[in-house]
Amino acid sequence: MFERTKPFAAAIWKRFRGYPLFVQLLLIVPILCAIALTLLVGNIGLALMGTAVAINSVVAGWIGGVLILVLGKAGIIVAKEHKKKG
């Protein structure tokens, strides 16, 4: 039944693992943040937490995940530069 999908999935996995670690994390972490925010809070919970407009928790999770990764990478770069100077 899955004879055609197994090589396709293996090719996708091989291509994904060929990317640098940061790119892999950039693809995975926002998805995990979106799922976690949806499971923990939900869309109605975001509306009740004081936001004037009901925010979709999947969108908020993606934005949060991307910000976490970008700011984390920026922090690593700043720490390396600070270490080189001092």
For each residue, the residues with C-beta under 8 A, 3 or more apart:
1:
2: 5 6
3: 6
4: 7 8
5: 2 8 9
6: 2 3 9 10
7: 4 10 11
8: 4 5 11 12
9: 5 6 12 13
10: 6 7 13 14
11: 7 8 14 15
12: 8 9 15 16
13: 9 10 16 17
14: 10 11 17 18
15: 11 12 18 19
16: 12 13 19 24 27
17: 13 14 24
18: 14 15
19: 15 16 23 24 27
20: 23 24
21: 24 25
22: 25 26 69 73
23: 19 20 26 27
24: 16 17 19 20 21 27 28
25: 21 22 28 29 69
26: 22 23 29 30 66 69
27: 16 19 23 24 30 31
28: 24 25 31 32
29: 25 26 32 33 65 66 68 69
30: 26 27 33 34 61 62 63 64 65 66 69
31: 27 28 34 35 62 65
32: 28 29 35 36 65
33: 29 30 36 37 61 62 64 65 68
34: 30 31 37 38 57 58 59 60 61 62 65
35: 31 32 38 39 61
36: 32 33 39 40 61
37: 33 34 40 41 46 57 58 60 61 64
38: 34 35 41 42 43 57 58 61
39: 35 36 42
40: 36 37 45
41: 37 38 45 46 49 57
42: 38 39 45 46 57
43: 38 46 47 54 55 56 57
44: 47 48 54
45: 40 41 42 48 49 57
46: 37 41 42 43 49 51 54 55 56 57 60
47: 43 44 51 53 54 55
48: 44 45
49: 41 45 46
50:
51: 46 47 54 55
52:
53: 47
54: 43 44 46 47 51
55: 43 46 47 51 59 60
56: 43 46 59 60
57: 34 37 38 41 42 43 45 46 60 61
58: 34 37 38 61 62
59: 34 55 56 62 63
60: 34 37 46 55 56 57 63 64
61: 30 33 34 35 36 37 38 57 58 64 65
62: 30 31 33 34 58 59 65 66
63: 30 59 60 66 67
64: 30 33 37 60 61 67 68
65: 29 30 31 32 33 34 61 62 68 69
66: 26 29 30 62 63 69 70
67: 63 64 70 71
68: 29 33 64 65 71 72
69: 22 25 26 29 30 65 66 72 73
70: 66 67 73 74
71: 67 68 74 75
72: 68 69 75 76
73: 22 69 70 76 77
74: 70 71 77 78
75: 71 72 78 79
76: 72 73 79 80
77: 73 74 80 81
78: 74 75 81 82
79: 75 76 82 83
80: 76 77 83 84
81: 77 78 84 85
82: 78 79 85 86
83: 79 80 86
84: 80 81
85: 81 82
86: 82 83
